[in-house]
Amino acid sequence: MARLPYVDPAAASEEVRGILERLPVKLNIFRMMAQAPTCFRPLLSLGTAILARQQLAPKLRELVILRVAQQSPARYEWVQHVPIGLAAGLTAQQIDALDRGDIDSSFSREENLVLRFATELVHGVRASDAIFAELTARFTPQEIVELILTAGYYMMLARLMETTGVDLEADAGTKIVDALK
């Protein structure tokens, strides 16, 4: 049970109500985010940019999100992003490996690098010089910043979900990402 109440769209401001009504899926996380009405639209805009407008490959984005969810741990984030990760090209074997915390056996060298980078960001804030050097040899500056922003955004959401106790509902599949196309 959530530790804070969810925003009731009927009692929300016109702006917040309108945003909630336009969402393709009515998830609890959105009604919790709406408790901060001045941040609600910007948070959704950043999430939209991450999910639909990055240069970064969707598969790598989802690896970062799922690694953040697994390491945080944030089960809500995990449940909602597993189907998105599968749609982005992750395999069931890779999802199972991530769930176990195994980032070595099922992943390409590039995927492993992204997973190690995400792990360092979750646990140490600043990535090591060695990982960063590997990143700069493989990715563009834009992709590196997008990796950092993705990890940071989903770390923030994990903390919001876990601290407020957002109730887990069934996964929304790919409806959110599909609506952004």
Secondary structure, 3 states (H helix, E strand, C coil): CCCCCCCCHHHCCHHHHHHHHHCCCCCHHHHHHCCCHHHHHHHHHHHHHHHHCCCCCHHHHHHHHHHHHHHCCCHHHHHHHHHHHHHCCCCHHHHHHHHHCCCCCCCCHHHHHHHHHHHHHHHHCCCCHHHHHHHHHHCCHHHHHHHHHHHHHHHHHHHHHHHHCCCCCCCCCCHHHHHHC
